Amino acid sequence: MRNKTLLIVLVLLAVALAATACGGASDSGPIKIGFISPTTGFAAADGTSALQSAQLAVKMINADGGVLGRQLELVYYDDSAKPDQASSLARKLIEQDKVVAGISGSYSGATRAAAPIFQEANLPMLAAYAIHPEITATGDKIFRVGTLAGVEGRVGAELAATVLKAKTVAILTIDNDFGVSLTEGFKARAAELGLEIVAEEKYPLGETEFRPIVGKLKAANPDVVYATGYYNEAANFVSQAKDEGLTAQIIGQEGYDSPKFVELAGPASEGVIITTDLNRDSDNAMTKKFLTQYKAEYGEDADMVGASAFDAVQVLAYAIKTAGSTDPAKITAAIAGLKNFADVASGPFVKYTAGREVVRPVGAQVVKDGAFHFFHEFDDEALITAQ
């Protein structure tokens, strides 16, 4: 009987030791971060830029020893910027891949679809550059790295009225979440500044023929045109605006922030001013490092979309390190408590608001000699903080 009891104790001890060993192996394995972006479809250029930048961040972090003595692993999928794919892939990342957090490197529609999945699973998710306000409104686990649409729109109006001294503006809006949200922020601040809106036009995603609209804008004779869109639409618009003799200053935003815009628009891009999170002339060490290493790694210039995805990985790595754990609740708390964080390409991050919106300077870049360059920076907290 005593021998039998001793045998049972030894078996139980062996089982316990095996379980401990398995737990230790798991704890010393890679830390998995989920990532979705559109690497096929109409948004493939942005999605690829976002993915490559996130991969670069992981590579740099791992080369420096990883986080908590462990390597980061980016588990990534292509969502084609489609909401149904984004929600399905979010579930796959959580249930099958067992990620500790997620990053959406996709557009607002897809990001809005993925956010509730992470919220329900009590896992933190960062929206890299999607700007729609409903994303962070999903719940207390969802944060944004890029600038909220309302804030960027307000900055656009501030740029027009205060910096450029415009009195009148025409507004051209791409008719989707991205464009409408930006325009709403712009119009709200324009009203406060007394900026008169003399014309408003909308166009669908994928539009290529802007000459009829340009004619209407030209007839309104505005001082500036605030035109939302992605780089393809933006390049067609500014090219046709130049051809048709529109002389008003064109103000774009982060959708223009791609080397592809300058490449496609050519000389017509010269002088276009955009609001964006990436200052290519910044003295910030991480900005310089990101721009240099991205060019070395991929043979092309980086853009704002990529910088935001890079920063999302940096923020998560910081949060895991600060938390001293991969526990999602602790990671979430560390993100919420982030202050004066400069290890980002588009920073520095001042803080996060209670609504999980980042507070940090928003810049304006101008196309000069075929490249984006610093034009102005807005750092008034009342302007750059989400209302």
N, C-alpha and C positions, 0 to 999 in steps of 0.2 A: 504493500500500500504506500509506504514511504517512498519507494523507488518510483512508483507510478506518479505520485504527487510531484516528486522532483522532476520527472520527465515533462509533466504538464507545465511546470514553472519555466523550465528551460525552453520549451516550445514557444510559450508566450513571450519570453524575453527575446527570443530570436525574431519573432514576428514584429515586436516593438522596434528592435534595432533595424530591421529591414525597412520599416515604415519611415524611421528617422533618416535612414540613408537615402531613401527615395526623395523625402522632403528636402534634404540638403542638396541633392542633385538638381531638383527643380529650382531651388532658390539660387543656385549658382549658374543656371542656364541663362539664355538671352532674355532680355526684357522686350516683350512684343508690343509694338505700337501699330495700330491699324491705320491704313491710309487709303482713301479713295480719290480718284481724279479722272477726268475724261481724256484718255489717251487715244481715243478714236472718236470720229464724228466731228461736228462743226467746231467744237471747242478743243480739239486735239492739241493744238499748239500751246494753249494755256495749261492744259492738263499735263502735258509732257514736261513743260517748264516747272510746274509745281512738283511733279514726281522727282525729276532730276535734282531739284534743289533740296527736297526732303532727304533724298538718298545721300547727297553731298553732306548735309548736316550730320546724318548718322555716321558716315565715314569719318568725318572729322572728330566727332565725339568718341567713337571707338578707338581711333588712333591715339587719343589722349587718355586711354584707359577705361573708357566707358562710363557707366554710372553705377555707383555702389559696388564697384569692382566687377560689374557685369557688362556684357556687350548689349547694345541696342539692336533690335531686329525690326525692320520696317516690313510689315505684311501689307502688300498693296494690291488693289484691283482697279480695273477700268470700269467707270460707271457711265461713260458716254454722255455725261451731263443729263442723264435721265432719272427722274425721281424714283420710279419703280425699281430701277436697277440699284440705285443708291441705298434704298431701304433694305433690299434683299441682301446686298453686300455688307451692310452694317450688321445684320443678324449673323451672317457668316463669320465676320471678324470676331464677334462676341462669343457665339456659341461653339464654333468649330475651331477657330484659331486662338481663342482665349487671350485676347489682347487686354492690356491693363488700361488703355486709353485709345482714343481715336482722333484722327485729323481728317477733316474734309478739305481736299484741295480742289474742290469743284465749285460750280456756280450756285447761285442762291436756291434755285428750285430743287436741285439734288441735295443740297446741304440741309434745307428745310425738311426733306424727307428722311434723312439719316438721323437728324438730331433727336427726335422722339425715341428712336430705338436705343440710343445710348442713354438717354435720360431714364427710360424705363428699366434699363439694366444697371442703373446707378454707377455708370462709368463716365468719366469726364471726356468731353469732346471739344476740340478746338476747330472753329471755322477759320481757315487760313485767310481767305480774301473775299468770301461771299458777304455781301453787305446788307441783306434784307433784315429789317428789325425783328421780324418774327423768329429768327433763328435763335437768338439768345433768350427770347421770351419763352422758349420751350420749357426751360427749367433751370434749376440751380447747378446743373452739371455741364452746361453748355456755355463756352466762352468764345470770344472773337479775338483774332489777332489783327486783322485789317481794320480800317476805319469804318464805322457805321455810316450807312448811306446818308442819314440826316445830317451828320457832322460834316461829311465830305461835301454835301450839297451846300451847307451853310458857308463852308470855307470858299467854295466857288463864288458865291455871291459877294463875300468879303473881298476876294481877289478882284472881282469886277468893279465894285463900287469904291473900295478904299484904296487899293493899290493902283488899279488902272484908271481910276477916276471916271468910270463910265456913268452915264446918266440914264441910258436906255439899253435894253437887252432884248434879243429874240431868243426863244428857247426851242431847241430841237431835241425830242425825246425818243429813244428807242423804246418801243412799247412792250416792255417786260418788267419783271420785278426790279431788275437792276436800274433801268432808266427811270422808271416812274418814281422809285424811292429817292434817287438822287435829285430829280426835279422838284419833288415835294420839299426837300430840305433847302434847295436853292431858293424856291419861291418864298418860303417862310422868312428867310434872312433878307431876301431882296425887299420884301415889304417893310421890314424894320429899318432898312437903310435908305428907303425912298427910291429904289431902283425901279424905273418904269419898264414894264414888260410890254413891248410893242407888237409882238407876234409870237404865236405858239404853234408848233407843228409836231406831229408824231409819225413814226415810220416803223414797219415790222422788222424783226430780226431777219438778217440775210438780204436786206434791200441793197441794190446796186445802183439804181438810177435816182439821183438826187436833184437833177436839174430843175424839175418843176418846183420843188421845195425851195431850192436856192433862189429861184425867181421871186418867190413870195418874201423870203427873208431880205433879199436885196431891196425890194420895194418898200419894206418897213424901215429901212435905213437905220438900223441899230448901231450903237457904239460897239457892242460886243455880241457874239452869239455863244450861248451856252449849249453845247451839243454833246449829248450822251451817246455812247455806243462802244462797241468793241473795235479792235484794230482794223478789221476788214471793212466794216461800215464806215469807220472814221476816215480811213485812207481814201475811200471812194468819195466821201462827202467833201473833204478838204481839197481833193484834186479837182472835183467838178466846181466847187466854190471858186477856186482860183481861175479856172477856165471861163467861168461866167462873170468874173469881175467883182465878186463880193469882197469888199475891202474891210469889213468889220473884223475886229480881233476875235479869233476863235478860241474859246476856252473848252478844253476837254477834261477828262478825268482818268481814273486808273485804267479804264478799258482801252485807252490809247497807249498805255505804258508797255510797249513792246518794240523791240528792234524791227519787227515786221511792219509796224505802222510807218516808220521812217522809210523802210525799204520799199513798201508799196506806194506810198504817197510821193516819195522822191522830193523834189524841190518844193512841192506844195506844202510839205510838212514844216518848212522853215518858218519860225516865228510862232507856231502854235504853242499855246501854254496849257499845261494840264495840272490838275491837282492829283497828288500821288503820295504814297508812303515812302517811296524809295528815293533818297537823295544820292545820286551817283557821284557828287562832289563832296560828300561828307568826310569829315576827319575821323569819324568813329572807326575804331580799329576793326570791329567785326564786319562793318559794311565793306571796308577795303578788302578784308580777307575773303569775304563771300564773293565779291565781284571778280577778284583776281583768280580765285580757285575755280569758280564756275567757268570762266573763260578757258582756263587751262584744262579743265576736265572735259568740257563739251564743245569747245571750239567756237563758241558764240557768246554774245553778250547776255547777261542776265536781265530779268525784268522784275516789275513789282510783284507779279503773281508768284514768281519763284522766290523772291525775298520773303514774302509772307509765309510760304510753305516752309522755307528754311527756318524762319523764326518760330513757327509752331512747334517744330521739333526741339529747338533750343529752349522754349518755354517749358515743354514737357520734361526735358532732361533736367532743367533747373528744379522743377517741382518735385520730381522723384528724388533728386539729391537732397533737397531741402526737407522733404518728408522723411527721408531716411528709410523709405519703404515703397513697395509697389502697391500698397493698399489704396484702392481708388478714392476712398473718402479722404485719406491723408493727402493724396495728390491734388484732389480738388481744392482742399483747404490751402495748400501751398500756392496754387495758381491764384486763388482769390487774394492771397496776402502778398503777392508780388509787388515790389516797389523799386523804382529807380534801377531798372534792369537794362543794362547796356549791351549785353552779349547777343545782340540781334542785328540783322542787316538793315532793318527799316526803323530802328528805335531812335532814341531810347524810350522804353516804356516807363511812364511815371507811376502808374498804378492801374488797378481795375476798379470800376465802379461797382456798386451793389448789384447793378443789372448785368455785370460781367462784360462790360464794354471797356476796351483799353483806352487810357488817356495818354496821349503822346503827341508831340508836334506833328502837324500835317504840312507837307511841303507843296511847292509849285515848281515845276520844271518847264523849261522852254527848249524847243528844238533849235539848235544853233549849229551850223556847219555839219549837219547830218547826224547829230547826236543830242540826247537829252542832257541838259545842264541845269544847275541850280538857278532859280529865279527869285523865290521868296519862301519864307517859313512862317507859319502861324503857330504861336505857342501860348496864346491867351487861353487860360484854362476855361473861362466862361464860354469861349467859342468852340474849343475842341473836346469838351466833355458832353457826353450824350445827355439830352434833356429827359 
